């Protein structure tokens, strides 16, 4: 009798569980890729230039910050607000004085390109507009490439005009200095102007009247990317974006001579003090700004490698603050605007891979590495501003044995880029192949879904073919480079057309297909129908079981792991849906919704506007790790859930 009661109780519990509506999951919420997790405190996106006021207030300029002004302000390791609109500035140059900051403006339909705005530091209001360049029709490149102030004068590099223009700080033109391809600027205590010529690897000095005084020829391969005159030492500090990846110090008395360096030679690519690609206290990436305060603290702005033609999605913001003795005091980091973070199976999700960066930990995470080597692989599509994709900050990752395969793609891609890793190159991702491309023997764009599975197999819905093509992994060569066999076509089931997403779980032979928005020309959107095929490779390509009918419209990104499909949304019924729904792959039921459990310390409010914002992984402990891009906070939200 007791056993029978237990059986009846178990059956009743199972029936209630089947009929019960989905509940909020008992998940935790964390974040990666930003020092701070709230919108109020978050570090701004992709700072590309910096000016430091004498009292230690830091101003950085970005081309785009989704939530706040494009000039971010920091002091004492904290955000102190922002200035301007989120898309107001070019990001290429910024300077200031006691009263104002001067910032290169982004292209505008009303005034074109090549302008500088003056902003009141106290109020944040723009009170002056200065047109620097004659050409006003350059919307996607930097044309004002350097700014500096000294006394009542403002200096501006006009790279297209091959000149440095000198104005009063009230915008009245004084004179021009002719110089080829001017970039970063600094003015020394005598009023002499130092001009970086990045591509030539030189820095030229001009007198206040414009006479050429000296030329510093830097070591071969050097690319001077940032200048700062250090009045306390009388030295010129030069950020080198070339292979040395450090800061060089030149004495200026008489003929300029190299007095020393700051930072590990080779920066993040050095292999004597760390793993190639590994960032660290003095393992710089590209130095984009240098400044000091009156207490002698040194501030270095890095812009990790990675970017796109719109310049607003570069590798991120990475500010280092050092004491006067050169000891690292703190960092401020923002490493993602539009990108994802894939849990790494080889470390059971203690590390996360983005399209260009690697992270670990929680509560902002540690910035582990930048995976781009611009010197060994200058044609890497992730740094090609002429590439067709807007950026490649979205990662897809497969681990086969000890081998990792990284696929990088853009926000809403139809082209995918393949990379591999090996011991000799550490964290650097080595470019291999492109889909479409020769390695896959196709020129058709990927418009009907993409997946790389846990066995390294590639699944792609090629545009206008009506087929899903499976490219099985055939192995790796001695360097770790993968190869794939010929594509095997499988007809797309009529019930799921138009197809827009493919997810294949190789361990369970489960195929998940997402339908697009019927009748829409937007091939990147997801409708409300998801089909699950158990035994796909075993031959079941026509009978889905279950069919998942999404409860909200506006799904934008999906991923699957273990027993669950995770769905993130753009907008539905005019309402942003920042939470993640978890659907059971066996029953089709909505079992749980992952929500933000830490609103005071973690912002997770962004709706999703990219195809691959959501990534999921089932850890060996039974915990699901689900990551979601958070464009507002320039971060990655991390949900952790054990059903």
C-alpha positions as CSV (number, residue, x, y, z in Angstrom):
1,X,0.0,0.0,0.0
2,X,2.8,2.4,0.9
3,X,4.6,1.6,-2.4
4,X,1.3,2.2,-4.4
5,X,0.8,5.6,-2.7
6,X,4.4,6.5,-3.6
7,X,3.8,5.6,-7.2
8,X,0.5,7.6,-7.3
9,X,2.3,10.6,-5.7
10,X,5.1,10.4,-8.3
11,X,2.6,10.2,-11.2
12,X,0.7,13.2,-9.8
13,X,3.9,15.2,-9.4
14,X,4.9,14.4,-13.0
15,X,1.5,15.5,-14.3
16,X,1.6,18.7,-12.3
17,X,5.1,19.4,-13.6
18,X,3.9,18.9,-17.1
19,X,0.9,21.2,-16.8
20,X,2.5,23.8,-14.6
21,X,3.6,27.1,-16.3
22,X,7.3,27.9,-16.5
23,X,8.8,29.5,-13.5
24,X,11.6,31.8,-12.9
25,X,14.8,29.8,-12.7
26,X,16.8,29.8,-9.5
27,X,19.8,31.2,-11.4
28,X,22.6,33.6,-10.5
29,X,23.7,36.5,-12.6
30,X,27.2,37.7,-13.3
31,X,29.0,39.6,-16.0
32,X,32.2,39.7,-18.0
33,X,34.2,42.1,-20.2
34,X,33.6,45.3,-18.1
35,X,35.2,46.4,-14.8
36,X,31.7,47.4,-13.6
37,X,28.4,45.7,-14.1
38,X,25.9,48.5,-13.7
39,X,25.0,51.1,-16.3
40,X,25.8,54.0,-14.0
41,X,29.3,52.7,-13.3
42,X,30.2,50.8,-16.5
43,X,33.4,51.6,-18.5
44,X,32.6,53.2,-21.8
45,X,33.0,51.4,-25.2
46,X,36.1,51.3,-27.4
47,X,38.0,54.4,-26.3
48,X,40.4,55.3,-29.0
49,X,42.0,58.5,-27.6
50,X,42.6,60.0,-24.2
51,X,43.5,63.2,-22.4
52,X,44.4,63.4,-18.7
53,X,43.8,66.6,-16.8
54,X,46.4,67.7,-14.2
55,X,44.2,66.7,-11.3
56,X,43.9,63.1,-12.7
57,X,40.5,63.3,-14.4
58,X,40.6,61.1,-17.5
59,X,38.7,61.9,-20.7
60,X,38.4,59.3,-23.4
61,X,36.7,59.5,-26.8
62,X,34.8,56.8,-28.6
63,X,32.9,56.6,-31.8
64,X,29.9,54.9,-30.2
65,X,28.7,54.1,-26.8
66,X,25.2,52.6,-26.7
67,X,24.1,54.0,-23.4
68,X,26.0,57.2,-22.6
69,X,28.0,60.0,-24.2
70,X,30.9,59.2,-26.4
71,X,33.4,61.1,-24.2
72,X,33.7,59.1,-21.0
73,X,35.1,60.6,-17.8
74,X,36.9,58.7,-15.0
75,X,38.7,59.5,-11.8
76,X,40.2,57.3,-9.1
77,X,39.1,54.1,-10.8
78,X,35.5,55.2,-11.2
79,X,33.2,56.6,-13.8
80,X,32.6,60.3,-13.3
81,X,30.0,60.7,-16.1
82,X,30.2,61.5,-19.8
83,X,29.8,64.3,-22.3
84,X,27.9,64.5,-25.5
85,X,25.7,62.1,-27.4
86,X,26.6,58.4,-27.8
87,X,27.4,58.8,-31.5
88,X,28.7,62.3,-31.5
89,X,32.5,61.8,-31.7
90,X,34.9,60.2,-34.1
91,X,37.1,58.9,-31.3
92,X,40.3,59.6,-33.1
93,X,41.6,62.6,-31.0
94,X,40.9,64.5,-27.8
95,X,42.7,67.1,-25.8
96,X,41.9,69.7,-23.2
97,X,42.8,72.5,-20.8
98,X,41.6,73.8,-17.5
99,X,38.2,74.9,-18.9
100,X,37.5,72.9,-22.0
101,X,38.0,69.7,-23.9
102,X,38.4,69.5,-27.6
103,X,37.2,66.4,-29.5
104,X,37.1,65.3,-33.1
105,X,33.5,65.0,-34.2
106,X,32.0,62.1,-36.1
107,X,30.7,62.7,-39.6
108,X,27.3,64.4,-39.6
109,X,24.9,64.9,-42.5
110,X,24.6,68.5,-41.4
111,X,28.3,69.5,-41.2
112,X,30.2,66.6,-42.8
113,X,33.5,65.3,-41.4
114,X,36.7,66.9,-40.2
115,X,35.4,69.1,-37.4
116,X,36.3,69.6,-33.8
117,X,34.0,70.5,-31.0
118,X,34.9,72.4,-27.8
119,X,33.0,71.4,-24.7
120,X,32.8,73.1,-21.3
121,X,34.3,70.7,-18.7
122,X,32.0,71.9,-16.0
123,X,28.7,71.8,-17.9
124,X,29.5,69.3,-20.7
125,X,27.9,71.6,-23.2
126,X,29.4,72.2,-26.6
127,X,30.2,75.9,-27.0
128,X,32.3,76.0,-30.2
129,X,32.6,74.3,-33.6
130,X,35.9,74.4,-35.5
131,X,36.1,73.1,-39.0
132,X,39.7,71.7,-39.4
133,X,39.7,69.9,-42.8
134,X,38.8,71.2,-46.2
135,X,37.3,67.8,-47.2
136,X,34.0,67.1,-45.4
137,X,32.9,63.9,-47.1
138,X,34.9,61.2,-45.2
139,X,32.3,59.4,-43.1
140,X,34.2,56.2,-42.3
141,X,37.8,57.2,-41.7
142,X,39.8,59.3,-39.2
143,X,40.6,62.7,-40.7
144,X,41.5,64.7,-37.6
145,X,44.2,62.4,-36.3
146,X,45.7,64.5,-33.5
147,X,44.9,67.3,-31.1
148,X,46.9,69.2,-28.5
149,X,46.7,72.4,-26.5
150,X,49.3,74.8,-25.1
151,X,48.4,78.1,-23.5
152,X,45.9,79.8,-25.8
153,X,46.6,77.6,-28.8
154,X,44.9,74.5,-30.2
155,X,46.8,72.2,-32.6
156,X,45.0,69.8,-35.0
157,X,46.3,67.2,-37.4
158,X,44.6,67.2,-40.8
159,X,45.9,64.0,-42.3
160,X,44.2,64.5,-45.7
161,X,45.5,68.0,-45.9
162,X,49.1,67.0,-44.9
163,X,49.2,69.8,-42.4
164,X,49.0,70.6,-38.7
165,X,46.5,73.5,-38.3
166,X,47.0,76.0,-35.4
167,X,44.0,77.8,-34.0
168,X,43.4,79.8,-30.8
169,X,41.4,77.9,-28.3
170,X,38.5,80.2,-29.4
171,X,38.7,78.7,-32.9
172,X,40.5,81.6,-34.7
173,X,43.0,80.1,-37.3
174,X,46.6,81.2,-36.9
175,X,48.8,79.2,-39.3
176,X,49.4,75.8,-40.9
177,X,52.5,73.6,-40.7
178,X,53.0,71.4,-43.7
179,X,53.8,67.9,-42.7
180,X,53.1,64.6,-44.5
181,X,50.5,62.3,-42.8
182,X,50.4,64.0,-39.4
183,X,49.0,62.0,-36.5
184,X,49.3,62.3,-32.7
185,X,50.6,65.7,-31.4
186,X,52.4,67.0,-28.3
187,X,53.7,70.5,-27.5
188,X,56.8,70.9,-25.3
189,X,57.7,73.5,-22.7
190,X,59.3,75.7,-25.4
191,X,56.2,75.7,-27.6
192,X,57.8,73.3,-30.1
193,X,55.3,71.0,-31.8
194,X,56.0,67.3,-32.1
195,X,54.1,65.4,-34.8
196,X,53.9,61.6,-35.1
197,X,54.0,60.2,-38.6
198,X,52.7,56.7,-37.8
199,X,53.1,54.9,-41.1
200,X,56.7,56.3,-41.6
201,X,57.8,55.5,-38.1
202,X,59.0,59.1,-37.5
203,X,58.3,62.0,-35.2
204,X,59.1,65.5,-36.5
205,X,59.6,68.6,-34.4
206,X,58.7,72.1,-35.5
207,X,59.4,75.5,-33.9
208,X,56.5,77.8,-32.9
209,X,56.9,79.5,-36.2
210,X,56.7,76.3,-38.2
211,X,60.4,75.7,-38.9
212,X,61.5,72.0,-39.0
213,X,63.9,71.4,-36.1
214,X,64.4,67.7,-35.6
215,X,63.3,64.3,-36.9
216,X,63.2,61.2,-34.7
217,X,63.6,58.0,-36.7
218,X,62.2,55.3,-34.6
219,X,63.4,51.6,-34.8
220,X,62.3,49.7,-37.8
221,X,58.7,48.7,-37.8
222,X,57.7,51.3,-35.1
223,X,54.4,53.1,-35.5
224,X,54.1,56.1,-33.2
225,X,50.5,56.1,-32.1
226,X,50.4,58.4,-29.1
227,X,52.5,61.3,-27.8
228,X,52.9,63.0,-24.5
229,X,55.3,65.7,-23.3
230,X,56.3,64.9,-19.7
231,X,57.2,68.3,-18.3
232,X,58.6,66.7,-15.1
233,X,61.4,64.9,-16.9
234,X,61.6,67.0,-20.1
235,X,61.0,63.9,-22.1
236,X,58.7,63.0,-25.0
237,X,56.8,59.8,-24.4
238,X,55.8,57.9,-27.5
239,X,53.4,55.0,-27.7
240,X,54.6,52.5,-30.2
241,X,51.9,50.5,-32.0
242,X,54.5,48.5,-34.0
243,X,55.9,45.1,-32.9
244,X,57.6,46.6,-29.8
245,X,54.2,47.4,-28.3
246,X,55.7,49.7,-25.6
247,X,56.3,53.3,-24.7
248,X,59.5,55.0,-25.7
249,X,61.0,58.0,-23.8
250,X,63.2,60.5,-25.7
251,X,65.3,63.2,-24.2
252,X,64.8,66.5,-26.0
253,X,67.9,68.5,-25.0
254,X,70.0,68.8,-28.2
255,X,69.5,66.0,-30.6
256,X,66.6,63.8,-29.3
257,X,67.8,60.4,-28.1
258,X,66.2,57.3,-26.7
259,X,66.4,57.4,-22.9
260,X,64.5,54.3,-22.1
261,X,61.2,52.4,-22.5
262,X,58.2,51.6,-20.4
263,X,56.5,48.3,-20.8
264,X,57.5,44.8,-21.9
265,X,59.1,44.9,-25.3
266,X,56.7,43.0,-27.6
267,X,53.8,43.8,-25.3
268,X,51.1,41.1,-25.3
269,X,53.0,39.2,-28.0
270,X,56.1,38.7,-26.0
271,X,56.8,35.0,-25.1
272,X,59.5,35.5,-22.5
273,X,57.3,36.9,-19.7
274,X,54.0,35.3,-20.7
275,X,52.0,33.4,-23.3
276,X,51.8,35.0,-26.7
277,X,48.6,37.0,-26.8
278,X,48.4,37.3,-23.0
279,X,47.7,40.8,-21.7
280,X,49.1,42.1,-18.4
281,X,50.4,45.0,-16.3
282,X,53.0,46.1,-18.9
283,X,52.1,43.7,-21.7
284,X,50.4,46.5,-23.8
285,X,48.3,46.0,-26.9
286,X,48.2,49.1,-29.2
287,X,48.8,52.2,-27.1
288,X,46.2,54.8,-28.0
289,X,46.8,57.4,-25.3
290,X,49.3,58.5,-22.7
291,X,48.9,61.0,-19.9
292,X,50.1,62.0,-16.4
293,X,48.8,64.0,-13.5
294,X,50.6,66.4,-11.2
295,X,51.1,63.6,-8.7
296,X,53.2,61.8,-11.2
297,X,50.7,59.0,-11.9
298,X,50.9,57.6,-15.4
299,X,47.8,56.6,-17.4
300,X,48.0,54.4,-20.5
301,X,45.1,53.8,-22.8
302,X,45.2,50.5,-24.8
303,X,42.8,49.7,-27.7
304,X,43.0,45.9,-28.0
305,X,43.2,44.7,-31.6
306,X,40.0,44.1,-33.5
307,X,37.6,46.4,-35.3
308,X,35.7,47.2,-38.4
309,X,35.0,49.9,-40.9
310,X,32.8,51.9,-38.5
311,X,35.6,52.2,-35.9
312,X,33.0,52.0,-33.1
313,X,33.6,48.3,-32.4
314,X,37.3,48.1,-31.9
315,X,38.8,45.6,-29.4
316,X,37.7,47.7,-26.4
317,X,38.8,50.1,-23.7
318,X,41.8,49.1,-21.5
319,X,43.1,51.9,-19.2
320,X,46.1,51.2,-16.9
321,X,47.0,53.5,-14.1
322,X,50.6,53.4,-12.7
323,X,52.2,55.1,-9.7
324,X,55.1,57.4,-10.2
325,X,57.3,54.4,-9.5
326,X,55.7,52.5,-12.4
327,X,53.6,50.1,-10.3
328,X,50.2,49.2,-11.7
329,X,47.5,50.6,-9.4
330,X,44.3,49.7,-11.3
331,X,42.8,49.1,-14.6
332,X,39.5,50.1,-16.3
333,X,38.2,47.8,-19.0
334,X,35.4,47.5,-21.4
335,X,36.0,44.8,-24.0
336,X,32.7,44.3,-25.8
337,X,30.0,46.4,-27.3
338,X,28.5,44.0,-29.8
339,X,29.9,40.6,-29.3
340,X,29.6,37.4,-27.4
341,X,31.5,35.1,-25.0
342,X,31.5,31.4,-25.6
343,X,32.1,29.1,-22.6
344,X,35.3,27.1,-23.4
345,X,34.7,23.3,-23.1
346,X,38.4,22.6,-22.6
347,X,38.3,24.5,-19.3
348,X,34.8,23.5,-18.4
349,X,33.7,27.1,-18.8
350,X,36.2,28.8,-16.6
351,X,37.4,30.7,-19.7
352,X,35.3,32.4,-22.4
353,X,36.2,33.2,-26.0
354,X,35.0,36.2,-27.9
355,X,35.7,37.0,-31.5
356,X,39.0,38.8,-30.6
357,X,39.4,38.6,-26.8
358,X,39.5,35.9,-24.1
359,X,38.1,36.3,-20.6
360,X,37.9,34.4,-17.3
361,X,36.4,34.6,-13.9
362,X,33.4,36.6,-12.7
363,X,32.4,40.0,-11.4
364,X,33.7,41.6,-14.6
365,X,36.1,38.8,-15.3
366,X,39.8,39.0,-16.1
367,X,41.0,40.1,-19.5
368,X,43.1,37.1,-20.4
369,X,44.3,37.7,-24.0
370,X,43.8,39.4,-27.3
371,X,43.9,36.7,-30.0
372,X,44.9,39.0,-32.9
373,X,48.5,39.2,-34.1
374,X,48.5,42.0,-36.7
375,X,52.2,41.5,-37.6
376,X,52.2,37.8,-38.3
377,X,48.8,37.9,-39.9
378,X,48.2,41.4,-41.3
379,X,45.3,40.1,-43.5
380,X,43.4,38.8,-40.5
381,X,39.7,39.7,-41.4
382,X,39.1,40.8,-37.8
383,X,41.3,43.9,-38.4
384,X,40.5,44.5,-42.1
385,X,38.5,47.7,-42.2
386,X,37.6,47.0,-45.8
387,X,36.1,43.6,-44.9
388,X,32.5,43.2,-45.9
389,X,31.4,42.4,-42.4
390,X,30.8,45.2,-39.9
391,X,32.9,43.4,-37.3
392,X,33.9,39.9,-36.2
393,X,33.4,40.1,-32.5
394,X,31.0,37.1,-32.3
395,X,32.7,33.8,-31.6
396,X,31.7,30.2,-32.3
397,X,34.0,27.6,-30.7
398,X,34.6,23.9,-31.0
399,X,37.0,21.8,-29.1
400,X,38.1,18.4,-30.6
401,X,40.6,16.6,-28.3
402,X,43.1,19.3,-27.4
403,X,42.3,21.4,-30.5
404,X,40.3,24.5,-30.5
405,X,38.6,25.9,-33.6
406,X,37.4,29.5,-33.5
407,X,34.9,30.8,-35.9
408,X,34.5,34.6,-35.9
409,X,31.5,36.4,-37.4
410,X,29.7,39.8,-37.4
411,X,26.5,41.0,-35.8
412,X,24.2,39.6,-38.5
413,X,26.6,37.6,-40.7
414,X,26.4,35.7,-43.9
415,X,30.2,35.1,-44.0
416,X,32.2,33.2,-41.4
417,X,36.0,33.1,-40.6
418,X,37.8,30.1,-39.3
419,X,40.9,30.1,-37.0
420,X,43.0,27.6,-35.1
421,X,45.4,27.7,-32.1
422,X,48.6,25.9,-31.3
423,X,51.2,25.9,-28.6
424,X,53.8,27.9,-30.5
425,X,51.3,30.8,-31.0
426,X,49.7,30.6,-27.5
427,X,46.4,32.5,-27.4
428,X,46.8,33.9,-31.0
429,X,44.1,32.7,-33.4
430,X,45.6,31.7,-36.7
431,X,43.5,32.5,-39.8
432,X,42.5,29.4,-41.9
433,X,39.5,29.6,-44.0
434,X,36.3,31.5,-44.9
435,X,32.8,30.2,-45.6
436,X,31.9,30.9,-48.3
437,X,35.3,30.3,-49.7
438,X,37.7,27.9,-51.3
439,X,38.1,25.6,-48.3
440,X,34.4,24.8,-48.5
441,X,34.2,25.0,-52.3
442,X,31.2,27.4,-52.4
443,X,30.5,31.0,-53.2
444,X,27.0,31.0,-51.8
445,X,26.3,33.2,-48.7
446,X,25.2,31.6,-45.5
447,X,21.7,32.9,-45.2
448,X,19.8,29.8,-43.7
449,X,21.7,29.2,-40.5
450,X,25.2,28.2,-39.3
451,X,26.7,25.9,-36.7
452,X,30.0,24.3,-35.8
453,X,29.3,21.3,-33.6
454,X,31.3,19.8,-30.8
455,X,33.1,17.4,-33.2
456,X,34.2,20.2,-35.4
457,X,31.6,19.5,-38.1
458,X,30.2,22.6,-39.9
459,X,26.5,22.9,-40.8
460,X,25.5,25.7,-43.2
461,X,22.3,26.7,-44.9
462,X,23.6,28.1,-48.2
463,X,21.5,30.8,-49.7
464,X,19.1,29.8,-52.5
465,X,20.1,26.1,-52.5
466,X,17.3,24.7,-50.3
467,X,19.8,22.6,-48.5
468,X,21.7,22.3,-45.3
469,X,25.3,21.4,-46.1
470,X,27.2,19.3,-43.6
471,X,31.0,19.6,-43.9
472,X,32.5,16.9,-41.6
473,X,35.8,17.6,-39.9
474,X,38.5,15.3,-41.5
475,X,41.3,16.1,-39.1
476,X,44.1,18.5,-38.1
477,X,47.6,18.9,-39.6
478,X,50.7,19.1,-37.4
479,X,50.2,22.8,-36.7
480,X,46.6,22.3,-35.6
481,X,45.0,23.5,-38.8
482,X,41.7,21.8,-39.4
483,X,40.3,20.5,-42.7
484,X,36.8,19.5,-43.7
485,X,35.4,17.1,-46.3
486,X,33.0,17.9,-49.1
487,X,29.7,19.3,-48.2
488,X,26.9,16.8,-47.9
489,X,23.5,18.3,-48.9
490,X,20.4,17.6,-46.8
491,X,17.1,19.0,-47.9
492,X,15.6,21.6,-45.6
493,X,12.3,20.3,-44.3
494,X,9.4,22.2,-45.9
495,X,7.8,22.7,-42.5
496,X,10.6,24.9,-41.2
497,X,11.1,27.1,-44.3
498,X,12.3,29.8,-44.4
499,X,15.2,28.4,-42.3
500,X,17.2,30.9,-40.3
501,X,19.0,29.0,-37.5
502,X,20.8,25.7,-37.2
503,X,22.0,24.1,-34.0
504,X,23.4,20.5,-34.0
505,X,24.2,18.7,-30.7
506,X,26.6,16.0,-31.9
507,X,26.8,14.1,-28.6
508,X,23.0,13.4,-28.7
509,X,22.5,13.6,-32.5
510,X,20.0,16.3,-32.0
511,X,19.3,18.9,-34.7
512,X,17.4,22.1,-33.9
513,X,16.1,24.2,-36.7
514,X,14.7,27.7,-36.3
515,X,12.2,29.2,-38.8
516,X,12.5,32.7,-40.0
517,X,9.7,35.3,-40.0
518,X,7.4,34.0,-42.7
519,X,6.8,36.6,-45.4
520,X,9.7,38.9,-44.2
521,X,12.7,39.7,-46.3
522,X,14.8,39.9,-43.1
523,X,16.7,36.6,-43.2
524,X,18.3,37.3,-39.8
525,X,15.1,37.2,-37.7
526,X,13.5,34.2,-36.0
527,X,9.8,33.5,-36.0
528,X,8.0,31.5,-33.4
529,X,8.6,27.9,-34.6
530,X,11.5,25.7,-33.6
531,X,11.8,22.1,-34.7
532,X,13.8,19.5,-32.8
533,X,14.9,16.3,-34.6
534,X,16.3,13.5,-32.5
535,X,18.5,11.1,-34.5
536,X,19.2,13.5,-37.3
537,X,22.4,11.9,-38.5
538,X,20.8,8.5,-38.0
539,X,18.3,9.4,-40.7
540,X,15.5,11.4,-39.0
541,X,15.4,14.5,-41.2
542,X,11.6,14.8,-41.7
543,X,9.9,14.1,-38.4
544,X,10.4,16.8,-35.7
545,X,9.6,15.9,-32.1
546,X,9.0,18.1,-30.4
547,X,8.0,21.3,-32.2
548,X,8.6,24.3,-29.9
549,X,6.3,27.2,-30.3
550,X,7.9,30.3,-28.8
551,X,5.7,32.2,-26.4
552,X,7.1,35.6,-27.4
553,X,7.6,37.2,-30.8
554,X,10.9,38.9,-31.5
555,X,13.3,36.0,-30.8
556,X,16.7,37.0,-32.1
557,X,19.3,34.5,-30.8
558,X,19.2,30.9,-29.7
559,X,21.7,28.3,-28.5
560,X,21.3,24.8,-27.0
561,X,23.2,22.6,-24.6
562,X,22.3,19.5,-22.7
563,X,18.6,19.2,-22.4
564,X,17.7,22.8,-23.1
565,X,17.2,25.4,-25.9
566,X,17.9,28.9,-24.7
567,X,16.2,31.8,-26.5
568,X,17.0,35.6,-26.3
569,X,14.7,38.3,-27.7
570,X,14.8,41.6,-29.4
571,X,11.4,43.2,-29.0
572,X,8.0,41.6,-28.7
573,X,4.7,43.6,-28.5
574,X,6.8,46.8,-28.1
575,X,8.4,45.4,-24.9
576,X,12.1,44.7,-24.4
577,X,12.7,41.1,-23.3
578,X,16.1,40.9,-21.6
579,X,15.4,37.5,-20.0
580,X,16.4,34.1,-21.5
581,X,13.8,31.4,-21.9
582,X,14.8,27.7,-21.4
583,X,12.8,25.2,-23.4
584,X,13.0,21.5,-22.8
585,X,14.3,19.7,-25.9
586,X,12.4,16.5,-25.0
587,X,9.0,17.9,-24.2
588,X,9.1,21.3,-26.0
589,X,7.9,23.0,-22.8
590,X,9.1,26.3,-21.5
591,X,10.6,25.0,-18.2
592,X,12.2,28.2,-16.9
593,X,13.1,31.8,-17.6
594,X,16.6,33.0,-16.6
595,X,16.3,36.5,-15.0
596,X,18.6,39.1,-13.5
597,X,18.9,38.2,-9.9
598,X,21.4,41.0,-9.1
599,X,20.0,44.2,-10.4
600,X,22.0,46.4,-8.1
601,X,25.4,45.1,-9.3
602,X,24.6,43.5,-12.7
603,X,22.8,45.2,-15.5
604,X,21.2,42.7,-18.0
605,X,18.6,45.0,-19.5
606,X,19.6,45.0,-23.2
607,X,17.4,43.4,-25.7
608,X,19.3,41.4,-28.3
609,X,19.9,42.7,-31.9
610,X,22.5,40.1,-33.1
611,X,22.1,36.6,-34.4
612,X,24.6,35.0,-32.1
613,X,24.4,37.0,-28.8
614,X,23.3,34.0,-26.7
615,X,25.7,31.1,-26.0
616,X,25.1,28.1,-23.7
617,X,27.2,25.3,-22.2
618,X,26.5,22.4,-19.8
619,X,29.3,22.1,-17.2
620,X,30.5,18.8,-15.8
621,X,28.9,19.8,-12.5
622,X,25.4,19.9,-14.1
623,X,25.4,23.7,-14.1
624,X,24.3,25.5,-17.3
625,X,26.3,28.6,-18.2
626,X,24.4,31.0,-20.5
627,X,26.0,34.2,-21.8
628,X,24.2,37.1,-23.4
629,X,25.6,40.2,-25.0
630,X,24.6,43.4,-23.2
631,X,25.2,46.4,-25.5
632,X,24.0,49.0,-23.1
633,X,26.7,48.1,-20.5
634,X,29.4,47.1,-23.0
635,X,29.6,43.8,-21.3
636,X,28.5,40.1,-21.3
637,X,25.8,38.9,-19.0
638,X,26.4,35.5,-17.5
639,X,23.5,33.4,-16.2
640,X,24.3,30.3,-14.1
641,X,21.6,27.7,-13.6
642,X,21.3,24.2,-12.2
643,X,17.8,22.8,-12.9
